Amino acid sequence: NTERIGYLEQFAEDSPDVTVRDVLGRPYGHIENIRRRIREIEEQRVAGGDIDWNALAEENAALEAQLAKSDMDDEGNKMAALEKVGLSTDLMDRPMSTLSGGERTKVMLSRIVVQANDCDILVMDEPTSHLDITTVEWLEDFILECESLIIVVSHDRHFLNTVCTNIVDVDYGGIKMYVGNYEFWYESSQMMQ
C-alpha cells in the first residue's frame, strides 16, 4: 500500500484561473502528507493526555524542516522540469488556458518529472497526446531510466513497443498478463485466436 503515486491525466488542466506554476505545485501527496501530519501533531498536543511530548516535538521539528526544504527546492525543481520537456520557464505564470494542447501536455509531463523521485508508482494516461516527436523520444528515455513502477495507458503502438516490459490485456472482463513489449503481446494474442 502506497500513497506515493504520481498521475498524468489524459486531459491537461485548461482553466483560466490555473497557472503553470499552480499545476506544477500540485504535489501527488508528499507535501500534503507532511502538512497533514503537522496538523495531527498539533491536535495531539492540544488534546494532551498520555503522549510523548519530546518525541512529538522532535517529529514536528523534523517535519517543519522537511517542509521548508521542499518549498525551497520546489521552485528550482519546477523550472528544471519545464526545461527538460522543452518549455521555457517564462511560462510559469501563464494561465494553462493560453497554452496549446502540446504545451499543456508538456506541463503535465513536467509535473511528473517533479514527482518522479518521490513516487513509487507513476500512472500515465495517454502521455504522448499532442506531443512532438522530440518530446515523445524524451519521454521514452525518461520512462526507461525511471526507477518507479510506471503504468501507461496508450494507443501509441510504437511508444508501447519501446517502453513496455509487461502488457496487461483487459478484454470483455478478462485480464491476461504478458511479459514482453507490444509486439510480443500482439503476436501472442493473435496466436490465441
N, C-alpha and C positions, 0 to 999 in steps of 0.2 A: 504494500500500500504506500503510495507516494503522493505528496502534494506538489511535487516539483515537476510540473507538466507545463510545457510551452505549447502554444497553439497558434497556428497561422490559419486564419479564416479564409474561406474561398472568396468572399466579397469584402474588400477593404472598406474601412470607415470612410464615409464621404460627407459627414456633417459639416455645415459651415462654421459651427462653433468649436470644432475639434481641430487643433493644430497638429503638425507633425510631431512636435515636442510632446504633446499630450499622448499621442499614440505610442511613442517610444517609451514614455514614462509609465505606461500601464504594465506593472510587473505581473508575471504569471502567479505571483503569490508570495514571493520571498520577503519583500519589504512589508507587505500587509501582514504576513505572519509575525514579523518582528514587532510591528505596532500592536497587533492583537495580544501578543504575549506580554508586552509592556503594560497594556490596559489590564490584563488578568492579574499581573503582579500588583498593580495599584489597587485593584479591587480586593485582593488578599490582604494587603496592608491595611486598608480601610476596615475590613471585616475583623481584622485582628485574630485573636484566638491562639491556638497552639500551632504556631508556624516558626520556621527557622528564619528569623529576621536577617541574620548575616548572609545566609545563602540567597535570600530574595534580593538583598541589596547588591550582592556581587553579580547575580544574574542580570539584574536591571542595569547596572553599570556596563556590563559587557554588551547587552543589547543596545543601549544608547550609543556606545562607541561603534558598534556594527552599523547602526542606522546612520550615524554621522558619516562614516566612511562610505557607505553605499550612496549617500547623497552627493559626496564629493566626487566619487568615481563615476557617478551616473552620467554627468554631462559629457565627460570625455568619452565614455563608452558609447553614448548615443551618436556623437559626431563621428567617431571611428566606424561605427556600424553603417551609417549613411554612406560614408566614403567607400566602404567595402563593396557595396552594391551599386556604386557608380552614381550616387546622388551628391549634390552639393550641400554643404552644411548651411548654406544660405536659406534652405527650405525650412529650417527648424520652426519658424514662427508662422509659416504659411498655413492657411486652412486646408484640410485634406480635400475639401470640395473643389479647390482650384487646381488640383493636380490631375494629370492624365491617369488613365487606368493602369498603365505600366508603372508610373511613378508611385501610385498608391500601393501597388503590389510590392514594389521595392521598399517602401516604407515599412510594410508589414514584415518583409524579409529582414529588414534591419532590426525590427523588434525581436525576431527570433535570434538574430546574432547576439543581441544584448542579453537575452535569456539563456542562451545555449550552455554556457559554462556552469550555470546553476541548476540545470534541468536534468532529470533522469530520463524523461520521455519528451520528445517533440512530435506534435501531430501537425501535419501539413495537408490542408485540403486544397487541391488543385494549385500547387505552388508555382507552376510555370505559366499560369494565365497572364496574358498581356505582357510577357517578358520578351525582350530581345534575345538573340542567340548568345550574346556575350554574357548576359546575366544568367541565362539558363546554364551555361557552362560553368560559371562561377558557383551557382547553386549545387550543381553536381559535385564539384570539388569539395564544397563545404560539407555536404552530406557524407561523402566518402571519408572525410577526415574527422567528422564529429564523433565524439565518444558516447553520446546519448543514444538511446533506442529511438529510432525515427519511424513513425507510421505515416505513410504517404498514401493519399487518395488522389489518383490522377488518371486521365485518359491519354496522356502523352506517352505513347509506347516506347519511343526512343529513350526518353527520360527514365521510365520504369526499368527498361533493359539495362541502363547504365548504373542506376543506384540501388536496385533491389537485390537482396540476397535471399529473401523469402517472400512468397506470394500467398496471400490468403484469398481464396476464391469463395465469395458468398453468392450462392445461386439458388433461388427458389427455396430459401430456408435452410439449405445445406451449406456446410462450411468444410472446405478442404484446404489443407496446408501443403505448399510445395516449397522445397528447399532449392532455390535457384533463382535466376532472373526471369524477366518477362518471356523471353524466347523459350526457356525451359518450360514455363507454365503453359504457354500456348501449345507447344508440341505435345506435352503430356496430356493436356485436356483434349486435344484432337484425337489422340490415340484411344481415349476412353469412350469416344462416341461410337 
